[in-house]
């Protein structure tokens, strides 16, 4: 839809469709680290989903809600997901639920950043960079 009506990026919400490289900075107890993942965002006027996967796990979207900040109108996403270990994961983890608040960068619609937390007491932040349109 956005390719035919580019003004939707300004009027409604930015087009986030595409493949994204994700840097995940995590904290778990007294441990911390970084994990690289890939996300595919699929967006229409009525639906939005994020499929995120790394070498150890995959996340399925439970809910994604686009929003705009009440004061600045900066676009963002409220994202709730379920993460499960992949069959080939070296360290299998129990499935867990997480939530993130992501904001579109003020410089580009090709960068999303935000914090996350999970039901297993982990937290951290994401930096997502679009690599390709789908």
N, C-alpha and C positions, 0 to 999 in steps of 0.2 A: 504494500500500500504506500509506504514512504517513498519508494522509487518513483511513483507516479505523482505524488503530492508531497514534495520535499518540505513544504512549509509545516507539515504535521510535526516535524522535529521541534519547531518553536511553539506551534499552537497547542498541540496535545501533549506529546511526550517524545523524547528522542528514540530513533530507531536503534535498538540494541541487538538486533539479529546478527548472528555470526559466531565465529570461533574465537575464543579468548584464551590467552595464556594467563595462568593464575599463580601468583606467588602467595603462599599461605605461611604466615609467621605465627607459630603456635606456642602456647605455654600449657604445661601439664604438671602440676605440683612444682617441684624445683627444677624441672627440665624445660628446655625451650629449643626451638629449631625452625627450620624452613622446609617447606615441601612445595614442589612444582606440580601443577595440575593443568588440565585442559578443561575448558567449559564450552558448551554449545548453548547459546541463548536463542530460543525460538519465540518470536513475538508476533502477535496479530493485534487487531484492534480490541479483541475480547479476551485473549489468553496470552500468558507469558510463562515460560518454563526455563529452568537452568539445569542442564545435565553436566555434572562435574565429575571428573575421574582423574585418579593419579595411578601410580604403579602399584599401590596397595589397597585402594578403596574406590568406591563409586557412591555418588550421592543422587538421590531422587528427590525431586521437588514435591514438597507437601503443599506449599503455598508460596506464591510470589505476588506481592501487591505493589504496583507502581504508585509513587506519591510525589508531590512537589512540596517543598518547604513552605510553610505558611508565610514566612517573612520574605525570603529571598526568591522563591519560586524555583529553587535549584531542584532538579529531578533526582529521585533516588528509588531504591527498592527495599521493601521489607521481605526477607527471604527466610523461609523455614524449610528444613530439609531432613532427610533420613540418610545416614551414611552407613554403608556395610563394606566389610573387607572383601576383596576379590579372591577368587579361588587360589591364585598364585602368590598371595601376600606372604612375606616372610614372617611377619608378626601379625597374626590375626587378632583383631579387636572385636569386642562385642558391638553389635549395631548401636548407634546412638542418634539422638535428635539434636539438631543445632538450629540456631537462628542468627541472622546477620542483618545489619542495617548498612546498605551500600549506597554511596552517593556518586553521581556522575561528576567527573572532574569539571572544574570551572573552565579549564582550557580546551577540553576536547570530549566529545561524546564517545571516544574510543578508549576511555579509562574510567574504571569504577574502583572505588576504595571504600573500605569500611571495616568495622569490628564485628567479631562473632563470639558466641559462647555456646556451650553444649550442656546436655544433661549429665555428663560425666565429669563436670567441673574443669573442663578445658576452655581456653579462650585464646584470642589472638586477633589478627587482622588480615584482610585480603587486599591485594592489589591485582586488578584484572585489566589486561590490555588486549584489545581486539586485534586479531591477526588476520582475519578474513571474513568476508560476508558469506552467508549461506543462502 
